[in-house]
Amino acid sequence: MSRVLVIEDSVTQREMIANLLRGSGLTVIEATDGVEALDKIQGNPPDLVVLDIVMPRMNGYEVCRRLKADPKTQNVPVVMCSSKGEEFDRYWGMKQGADAYVAKPFQPTELIGTVKQMLRG
């Protein structure tokens, strides 16, 4: 079973995303910000990361850059999931190394479909 790390500072959003992913048969680990996420990833990288952009302590762009720069995590797919839905935000997310970008509010099927597609990669 695939392990997905959901990094999201909003409790409501994090629980909603985590429940969606669990409902589709995935194991979910949660982190409230980038610093906590990087700590959790160190020992045991997940199969995929769902990453918010606007967070305290370390934003999603920085987390993504760090994951992609580390040989242990550079091949872990990153799905950015953010309310920053402009074309530039999407472009900038991909420039930081994101593998996919889902704008909030999203349809549950869009997020699940994107995650499943990335895990099949």
Rosetta blueprint (number, residue, H / E / L):
1 M L
2 S L
3 R E
4 V E
5 L E
6 V E
7 I E
8 E L
9 D L
10 S L
11 V H
12 T H
13 Q H
14 R H
15 E H
16 M H
17 I H
18 A H
19 N H
20 L H
21 L H
22 R H
23 G H
24 S L
25 G L
26 L L
27 T E
28 V E
29 I E
30 E E
31 A E
32 T L
33 D L
34 G H
35 V H
36 E H
37 A H
38 L H
39 D H
40 K H
41 I H
42 Q H
43 G H
44 N L
45 P L
46 P L
47 D L
48 L E
49 V E
50 V E
51 L E
52 D L
53 I L
54 V L
55 M L
56 P L
57 R L
58 M L
59 N L
60 G H
61 Y H
62 E H
63 V H
64 C H
65 R H
66 R H
67 L H
68 K H
69 A H
70 D L
71 P L
72 K L
73 T L
74 Q L
75 N L
76 V L
77 P L
78 V E
79 V E
80 M E
81 C E
82 S E
83 S L
84 K L
85 G L
86 E L
87 E H
88 F H
89 D H
90 R H
91 Y H
92 W H
93 G H
94 M H
95 K H
96 Q L
97 G L
98 A L
99 D L
100 A E
101 Y E
102 V E
103 A E
104 K L
105 P L
106 F L
107 Q L
108 P H
109 T H
110 E H
111 L H
112 I H
113 G H
114 T H
115 V H
116 K H
117 Q H
118 M H
119 L H
120 R H
121 G L
